[in-house]
Amino acid sequence: MLKRKAYFELLNWKKNRGNECLIIKGARQIGKTYLVEHFGQKEYKSFIEINFLKQPTLKSIFSEDLTSDEIIKRMSMYIPNMNLVDGNTLIFLDEIQTCANARTALKFLATDKRFDVIASGSLLGLHYGQDADYEVEKVASIPVGYERQIMMYSLDFEEFLWAYGYNEQAISYLKNFYLTREKVPSDINEKFQTFLKEYIVVGGMPEVVSTFMERKDFNAVQKVQDKILLDYMDDIASHAKGTEKIKVKACYDSIPRQLARENKKFKYSNVEKKATSRKFEDSVHWLHDSNLVYICYNVTEPYLPLMANEKESEFKLYVNDIGLLCAMYGFDTKLAVLNGTLKGNAKGGIYENLIAEMLIKNGYTLHYYKKSDSTLEIEFLIEKNGEVLPVEVKAGNTQTMSLNNFIFENNPSIAYKLVNGNIGFTDGKLTLPHYMALFI
C-alpha cells in the first residue's frame, strides 16, 4: 500500500465531517477507489461499497423515497449480510456520476449522521452535457452545503520518496536546507537530483510507481504507462461527444509537440493547420475538466488576483502526470533524462511540466507572465502570503534576464529560480534545485 497524503485528508474529514459527505475528484487511475477501500476497511468496523458501473441494479436503492431510513431499508434488501454499525460504518458510492439520485441523496445521508459516506467517480469533473456516456445521469439537485470536495492527484515527489522508504524525518532534514538557505551537501544534492530524474520518467500514477518500486525496471514502467495512455484514449472515445472525440484526442496528442517548441504557448494551428479556437476550444476545456491536463494562463499584469488578469486566449497546457508525458515522448527520451544528456526545447518543456505539476499539487493555480511587446517570460506566477511571486524554471542553470527584469519592475519579497544545481540566495532571488519545488 503506497502512503498517500489524501489518506490524511480522509482522516481529517472523518474527525470533522459535521453534516458533510465527501466527494473525491481527480483523473482516472490515480488511486481513488483503492484509497477509499483501504480507508474504509482500516478505519471502520463496517465498510459497504456500491459501484454503480459494476452493479447497475443497485441504482434501485436510490430510485424512490430518498430519506435515509428508506435508503438503508432498500440497501438491506439488495446487499446480503449487510452489517451497519451506527457511528462506525463507511458507505462508499463509487461511479456516482451514473446514479444521479445517489448524488441528490447525499444531503439526507449527511444529515442522518449515523453513517459516513464517501462518493467518487470517473471523470467526475466533467459537467453534465460534456459527457457522451449514456450511463451518466443529470443530477436534479446538487446537495450544496452537504458535501465536501477534495481533489486527488497522482503521487507527488514527496510521496514518491515515501515509496522509496524515506520518512518524514528525512524529508524534514532536507527541508531545513530550504528554510535556512544553506547549500545541500553535494552528495545528498546529487542523490535527490537522481531521484527526481527517476520521478520524471516514472511519474506518480500508483500502478506505475508500484511497478517501479517492486522491479526497478524502466521497460516494465513504460508498458504500464502505455496501458494507461490507451485507457485515456478509450475514455475520450467513450465520454467525448460525436466529432469532439477526434478533436479532443488531437489536442491531447499535440501537447508533447507544443511543449517541445521554444514558444510553449498552446497554438490551435499546431493541432491542425489553420485551426482556430472556434474549432478546438471546447476540446481543451474537455481535457481540463476531465483532469487530463492543467491550464496555465498568461496574465495582463502580475497583480492580485491573478485570475482577474487572465488572457483566456493565451495559455499553455501541461499533462497531468510527468511520467505520462515522458512516456509519450518515448523510451529513448527517458533514457536521455536519466543520463542527463537530453538537450533542446523538449528538455525545457519536460521541466516546465514537472514544476507545473508540483505547484498544482502544492495547492497553487497556474499562471505565467509574458508581455506582448517583449521576449521576456516568467514561467510561473503564484499567489503566496498576499502577493504575487515569480517562479522561473531552468532545465540547466543559465542566466535569468526575465527574472532579473521582473524583480527590478515589481520588487517581490522573494523570487524563485529552479535549476539543475544547488541552493543560493542573492538580491531577493532564491535559487533552488528542482526537487525543492515541493517545499514552495
C-alpha positions as CSV (number, residue, x, y, z in Angstrom):
1,M,0.0,0.0,0.0
2,L,1.5,3.3,-1.1
3,K,1.4,6.0,1.5
4,R,-0.8,8.9,0.2
5,K,-1.4,12.4,1.5
6,A,-5.0,12.1,0.6
7,Y,-5.4,9.5,3.3
8,F,-4.7,12.2,5.9
9,E,-7.4,14.3,4.3
10,L,-9.8,11.4,4.7
11,L,-8.9,11.1,8.4
12,N,-9.4,14.9,8.9
13,W,-12.8,14.6,7.2
14,K,-13.8,11.7,9.4
15,K,-12.9,13.6,12.5
16,N,-14.5,16.9,11.5
17,R,-17.1,15.9,8.9
18,G,-20.1,17.7,10.5
19,N,-23.1,17.4,8.1
20,E,-21.0,16.6,5.0
21,C,-20.4,13.7,2.8
22,L,-17.1,13.6,1.0
23,I,-16.7,13.8,-2.8
24,I,-13.3,12.7,-4.2
25,K,-12.5,14.1,-7.7
26,G,-9.5,13.5,-9.9
27,A,-8.2,11.9,-13.0
28,R,-8.7,8.2,-13.8
29,Q,-6.2,5.7,-12.3
30,I,-4.8,7.9,-9.6
31,G,-5.9,5.5,-6.9
32,K,-9.2,7.0,-5.6
33,T,-11.1,3.7,-5.3
34,Y,-8.1,1.8,-3.8
35,L,-7.5,4.5,-1.2
36,V,-11.2,4.6,-0.1
37,E,-11.3,0.8,0.2
38,H,-8.2,0.8,2.3
39,F,-9.5,3.6,4.4
40,G,-12.9,2.0,5.0
41,Q,-11.5,-1.4,5.9
42,K,-8.9,0.1,8.3
43,E,-10.8,2.9,10.0
44,Y,-14.3,1.5,10.3
45,K,-15.9,-1.6,11.8
46,S,-18.2,-1.8,8.8
47,F,-17.4,-0.9,5.1
48,I,-20.0,-1.1,2.4
49,E,-19.1,-0.4,-1.2
50,I,-21.5,0.2,-4.1
51,N,-20.1,0.6,-7.6
52,F,-22.9,1.7,-9.9
53,L,-21.0,0.6,-13.0
54,K,-20.2,-2.9,-11.8
55,Q,-23.6,-3.3,-10.0
56,P,-26.1,-1.2,-12.0
57,T,-29.1,-3.0,-10.3
58,L,-28.1,-1.2,-7.1
59,K,-29.3,2.1,-8.6
60,S,-32.7,0.9,-7.4
61,I,-31.6,1.6,-3.9
62,F,-32.0,5.3,-4.8
63,S,-34.9,5.1,-7.1
64,E,-37.7,6.1,-4.8
65,D,-38.0,7.9,-1.5
66,L,-34.6,9.3,-0.6
67,T,-34.9,9.6,3.1
68,S,-32.0,7.9,4.9
69,D,-34.3,5.3,6.5
70,E,-35.8,4.2,3.2
71,I,-32.3,4.1,1.6
72,I,-30.9,2.0,4.4
73,K,-34.0,-0.3,4.2
74,R,-33.5,-0.8,0.4
75,M,-29.8,-1.4,0.9
76,S,-30.5,-4.2,3.3
77,M,-32.8,-5.8,0.7
78,Y,-30.2,-5.6,-2.2
79,I,-27.0,-6.3,-0.2
80,P,-27.0,-9.6,1.6
81,N,-25.4,-9.9,5.0
82,M,-25.0,-6.1,5.2
83,N,-23.8,-5.0,8.6
84,L,-24.4,-1.4,9.6
85,V,-22.8,-0.2,12.7
86,D,-24.1,3.1,13.9
87,G,-21.3,5.7,14.1
88,N,-18.7,3.2,12.7
89,T,-19.8,2.5,9.1
90,L,-18.5,3.9,5.9
91,I,-20.7,3.7,2.8
92,F,-18.7,4.2,-0.4
93,L,-20.7,5.2,-3.5
94,D,-18.3,4.7,-6.5
95,E,-19.0,5.8,-10.1
96,I,-21.7,8.1,-8.6
97,Q,-22.0,10.0,-11.8
98,T,-24.1,7.2,-13.2
99,C,-26.7,7.4,-10.4
100,A,-28.0,11.0,-10.2
101,N,-30.4,10.2,-7.3
102,A,-27.5,8.9,-5.2
103,R,-25.8,12.3,-5.6
104,T,-29.0,14.0,-4.5
105,A,-29.4,11.6,-1.6
106,L,-26.1,12.7,-0.1
107,K,-27.9,15.6,1.6
108,F,-30.2,13.2,3.5
109,L,-27.4,10.7,4.3
110,A,-25.2,13.5,5.6
111,T,-27.8,14.9,8.0
112,D,-28.6,11.4,9.3
113,K,-25.1,11.2,10.9
114,R,-25.3,7.5,11.7
115,F,-23.1,6.6,8.8
116,D,-20.2,8.2,7.0
117,V,-20.5,8.5,3.2
118,I,-17.8,9.0,0.5
119,A,-18.5,9.3,-3.2
120,S,-16.3,9.2,-6.2
121,G,-16.4,8.6,-9.9
122,S,-14.5,8.5,-13.2
123,L,-14.3,11.9,-15.0
124,L,-16.5,13.4,-12.3
125,G,-15.1,16.8,-13.2
126,L,-17.0,16.8,-16.5
127,H,-20.2,18.8,-16.4
128,Y,-23.4,17.2,-17.5
129,G,-23.7,17.6,-21.2
130,Q,-19.9,17.3,-21.7
131,D,-20.1,13.5,-21.3
132,A,-21.5,11.4,-24.1
133,D,-21.7,8.2,-21.9
134,Y,-25.3,7.3,-21.8
135,E,-24.8,5.9,-18.3
136,V,-24.1,9.4,-16.9
137,E,-27.2,11.0,-15.4
138,K,-28.1,14.6,-14.8
139,V,-28.4,15.5,-11.1
140,A,-31.7,17.1,-10.3
141,S,-30.5,18.7,-7.1
142,I,-26.8,19.1,-6.1
143,P,-26.6,18.8,-2.2
144,V,-24.9,22.2,-1.7
145,G,-23.7,22.5,1.8
146,Y,-23.8,18.8,2.5
147,E,-20.8,17.6,0.5
148,R,-17.1,18.4,0.9
149,Q,-15.0,18.0,-2.2
150,I,-11.3,17.2,-2.4
151,M,-9.1,16.9,-5.5
152,M,-6.8,13.9,-5.6
153,Y,-3.7,13.7,-7.9
154,S,-1.1,11.1,-8.8
155,L,1.8,10.8,-6.3
156,D,3.8,13.9,-5.8
157,F,7.6,13.8,-5.4
158,E,7.4,13.6,-1.6
159,E,5.1,10.6,-1.8
160,F,7.5,9.1,-4.4
161,L,10.3,9.5,-1.8
162,W,8.0,7.8,0.8
163,A,7.6,4.9,-1.6
164,Y,11.4,4.7,-1.7
165,G,11.5,4.4,2.1
166,Y,12.2,7.9,3.2
167,N,10.3,9.0,6.2
168,E,9.1,12.5,7.4
169,Q,12.3,13.0,9.4
170,A,14.4,12.6,6.3
171,I,12.2,15.0,4.3
172,S,12.3,17.5,7.2
173,Y,16.1,17.3,7.2
174,L,16.1,18.2,3.5
175,K,13.5,21.0,4.1
176,N,15.8,22.6,6.7
177,F,18.2,23.5,3.9
178,Y,15.4,25.2,2.0
179,L,14.4,27.2,5.2
180,T,17.9,28.2,6.2
181,R,19.0,28.7,2.5
182,E,22.2,26.8,3.2
183,K,23.7,24.7,0.4
184,V,22.8,21.0,0.4
185,P,25.9,18.7,0.8
186,S,26.9,17.8,-2.7
187,D,26.4,14.0,-2.2
188,I,22.9,14.5,-0.9
189,N,22.0,17.0,-3.5
190,E,23.2,14.6,-6.3
191,K,21.2,11.8,-4.7
192,F,17.9,13.7,-4.7
193,Q,18.6,15.0,-8.2
194,T,18.9,11.4,-9.3
195,F,15.6,10.6,-7.5
196,L,13.9,13.5,-9.3
197,K,15.1,12.2,-12.7
198,E,13.6,8.9,-11.8
199,Y,10.4,10.6,-10.8
200,I,10.3,12.5,-14.1
201,V,10.3,9.3,-16.2
202,V,8.2,7.2,-13.7
203,G,5.7,9.8,-12.7
204,G,3.2,9.4,-9.9
205,M,0.5,7.0,-11.3
206,P,0.1,4.5,-8.4
207,E,0.3,1.4,-10.6
208,V,3.4,2.7,-12.3
209,V,5.1,3.7,-9.1
210,S,4.3,0.3,-7.5
211,T,5.8,-1.5,-10.6
212,F,8.9,0.6,-10.4
213,M,9.5,0.1,-6.7
214,E,8.9,-3.7,-7.0
215,R,11.0,-4.3,-10.1
216,K,13.2,-1.2,-10.8
217,D,12.6,-2.0,-14.4
218,F,12.0,1.0,-16.7
219,N,10.8,-1.2,-19.5
220,A,8.0,-2.5,-17.3
221,V,7.2,1.1,-16.3
222,Q,6.8,2.1,-19.9
223,K,4.4,-0.8,-20.5
224,V,2.2,0.2,-17.7
225,Q,2.3,3.9,-18.8
226,D,1.4,2.9,-22.4
227,K,-1.6,0.9,-21.0
228,I,-2.8,4.0,-19.0
229,L,-2.5,6.2,-22.1
230,L,-4.5,3.7,-24.1
231,D,-7.1,3.8,-21.3
232,Y,-7.2,7.6,-21.5
233,M,-7.8,7.3,-25.3
234,D,-10.6,4.9,-24.5
235,D,-12.1,7.4,-22.1
236,I,-12.0,10.1,-24.7
237,A,-13.7,7.7,-27.2
238,S,-16.4,6.8,-24.6
239,H,-17.0,10.2,-23.0
240,A,-16.4,12.9,-25.6
241,K,-19.3,13.7,-27.8
242,G,-19.5,12.9,-31.6
243,T,-16.8,14.6,-33.6
244,E,-15.4,16.1,-30.4
245,K,-13.7,12.7,-29.8
246,I,-11.3,13.3,-32.7
247,K,-10.7,16.9,-31.7
248,V,-10.0,16.1,-28.0
249,K,-7.6,13.3,-29.0
250,A,-5.8,15.7,-31.5
251,C,-5.4,18.3,-28.8
252,Y,-4.1,15.8,-26.3
253,D,-1.6,14.3,-28.8
254,S,-0.3,17.7,-29.7
255,I,0.8,18.6,-26.2
256,P,4.2,16.9,-26.3
257,R,5.0,18.6,-29.6
258,Q,3.9,22.0,-28.3
259,L,6.0,21.7,-25.1
260,A,9.0,20.8,-27.3
261,R,8.9,24.2,-29.0
262,E,10.7,27.3,-27.9
263,N,7.4,29.2,-27.5
264,K,5.3,26.8,-25.4
265,K,2.1,28.7,-25.7
266,F,-0.6,26.3,-26.9
267,K,-1.5,27.0,-30.5
268,Y,-4.5,25.6,-32.3
269,S,-2.6,25.8,-35.6
270,N,-0.2,23.2,-34.1
271,V,-3.1,20.8,-33.6
272,E,-4.4,21.3,-37.2
273,K,-3.1,23.7,-39.9
274,K,-5.0,27.0,-39.9
275,A,-7.2,25.8,-37.0
276,T,-8.8,28.4,-34.7
277,S,-10.1,28.5,-31.1
278,R,-13.6,28.2,-32.5
279,K,-12.9,24.6,-33.6
280,F,-10.8,23.3,-30.7
281,E,-11.7,25.5,-27.6
282,D,-14.3,23.1,-26.3
283,S,-11.9,20.2,-26.7
284,V,-9.3,21.9,-24.5
285,H,-11.9,22.6,-21.8
286,W,-13.0,18.9,-22.0
287,L,-9.4,17.8,-21.3
288,H,-9.1,20.2,-18.4
289,D,-12.5,19.3,-16.9
290,S,-11.6,15.6,-17.1
291,N,-8.3,16.4,-15.2
292,L,-6.1,15.1,-18.0
293,V,-4.3,18.4,-18.4
294,Y,-3.6,21.6,-16.5
295,I,-4.1,25.0,-18.0
296,C,-1.7,27.8,-17.3
297,Y,-3.0,31.2,-18.4
298,N,-0.9,34.3,-19.3
299,V,-1.8,37.4,-17.3
300,T,-2.0,41.0,-18.4
301,E,-0.3,42.2,-15.3
302,P,1.4,40.5,-12.3
303,Y,-1.0,41.7,-9.6
304,L,-3.6,40.1,-7.3
305,P,-5.9,38.5,-8.1
306,L,-4.2,36.7,-11.0
307,M,-7.4,35.2,-12.2
308,A,-8.8,38.6,-12.9
309,N,-5.9,39.3,-15.2
310,E,-6.0,36.1,-17.3
311,K,-5.7,36.3,-21.0
312,E,-8.1,33.5,-21.9
313,S,-6.7,33.2,-25.4
314,E,-3.1,32.8,-24.3
315,F,-2.3,29.6,-22.3
316,K,-0.1,26.6,-22.0
317,L,-1.2,23.0,-21.5
318,Y,0.6,20.5,-19.3
319,V,0.0,16.8,-19.0
320,N,-1.4,15.8,-15.6
321,D,1.5,13.4,-14.9
322,I,5.1,14.0,-15.8
323,G,5.7,10.3,-16.3
324,L,2.9,10.0,-18.8
325,L,4.4,13.0,-20.7
326,C,7.8,11.2,-20.9
327,A,6.1,8.0,-22.0
328,M,4.5,10.0,-24.9
329,Y,8.0,11.1,-25.9
330,G,9.3,7.6,-25.9
331,F,11.8,5.4,-24.1
332,D,14.9,7.0,-25.7
333,T,13.9,10.4,-24.3
334,K,13.5,8.8,-20.9
335,L,17.0,7.4,-21.2
336,A,18.4,10.8,-22.0
337,V,16.6,12.3,-19.0
338,L,18.1,9.7,-16.7
339,N,21.6,10.1,-18.1
340,G,21.4,13.9,-18.1
341,T,22.1,14.1,-21.8
342,L,18.8,15.5,-23.0
343,K,19.1,18.8,-24.9
344,G,16.9,21.3,-26.7
345,N,13.5,22.7,-26.2
346,A,11.9,19.4,-25.2
347,K,14.1,19.4,-22.1
348,G,12.7,22.7,-21.1
349,G,9.2,21.6,-21.7
350,I,9.6,18.5,-19.5
351,Y,11.0,20.5,-16.6
352,E,8.2,23.1,-17.0
353,N,5.6,20.3,-16.9
354,L,7.3,18.9,-13.8
355,I,7.2,22.2,-11.9
356,A,3.6,23.0,-13.1
357,E,2.5,19.6,-11.6
358,M,4.4,20.2,-8.4
359,L,2.9,23.6,-7.9
360,I,-0.6,22.3,-8.6
361,K,-0.1,19.5,-6.0
362,N,1.0,22.2,-3.5
363,G,-2.3,23.9,-4.0
364,Y,-1.4,26.7,-6.4
365,T,-3.2,27.8,-9.6
366,L,-1.1,28.1,-12.7
367,H,-0.3,31.4,-14.4
368,Y,2.6,32.7,-16.5
369,Y,3.7,36.2,-17.5
370,K,4.8,37.3,-20.9
371,K,4.3,40.8,-22.3
372,S,3.2,41.0,-25.9
373,D,5.9,43.5,-26.7
374,S,8.8,41.6,-25.1
375,T,10.6,38.3,-25.3
376,L,11.0,38.1,-21.6
377,E,8.8,35.5,-19.9
378,I,8.3,34.2,-16.3
379,E,7.3,30.5,-16.4
380,F,5.0,30.7,-13.4
381,L,3.5,33.3,-11.1
382,I,2.0,32.1,-7.8
383,E,-0.1,33.8,-5.1
384,K,1.6,33.4,-1.8
385,N,1.3,35.3,1.5
386,G,-0.8,38.0,0.0
387,E,1.5,38.8,-3.0
388,V,2.4,37.6,-6.4
389,L,5.8,35.7,-6.6
390,P,7.7,34.7,-9.7
391,V,8.9,31.1,-10.3
392,E,11.5,30.8,-13.1
393,V,12.4,27.3,-14.4
394,K,15.7,26.5,-15.9
395,A,16.4,23.0,-17.2
396,G,20.1,23.7,-16.6
397,N,21.5,26.6,-14.7
398,T,21.7,29.6,-17.1
399,Q,21.2,33.3,-16.7
400,T,17.9,34.8,-15.7
401,M,17.3,38.0,-17.6
402,S,13.5,37.6,-17.4
403,L,13.6,37.1,-13.6
404,N,16.0,39.9,-13.0
405,N,13.8,42.3,-15.0
406,F,10.7,41.1,-13.1
407,I,12.4,41.8,-9.8
408,F,13.5,45.3,-10.9
409,E,10.0,46.2,-12.1
410,N,7.9,44.6,-9.3
411,N,10.2,44.2,-6.2
412,P,8.7,40.9,-4.9
413,S,9.7,39.9,-1.4
414,I,11.3,36.8,-2.9
415,A,11.8,35.3,-6.4
416,Y,12.3,31.6,-7.1
417,K,14.8,30.3,-9.6
418,L,14.6,26.5,-10.1
419,V,17.7,24.9,-11.6
420,N,19.9,21.9,-12.0
421,G,22.2,23.0,-9.2
422,N,22.2,23.9,-5.5
423,I,20.8,26.5,-3.2
424,G,21.9,30.1,-3.4
425,F,20.4,33.5,-2.4
426,T,21.3,36.9,-3.6
427,D,19.4,40.2,-4.1
428,G,16.0,38.6,-3.2
429,K,16.4,35.7,-5.6
430,L,16.3,32.2,-4.1
431,T,18.0,29.6,-6.3
432,L,16.8,26.1,-5.6
433,P,17.4,22.6,-7.1
434,H,14.3,21.5,-9.0
435,Y,13.3,18.9,-6.4
436,M,12.9,21.6,-3.7
437,A,9.8,23.0,-5.6
438,L,7.9,20.5,-3.3
439,F,8.6,23.0,-0.4
440,I,7.4,26.2,-2.1
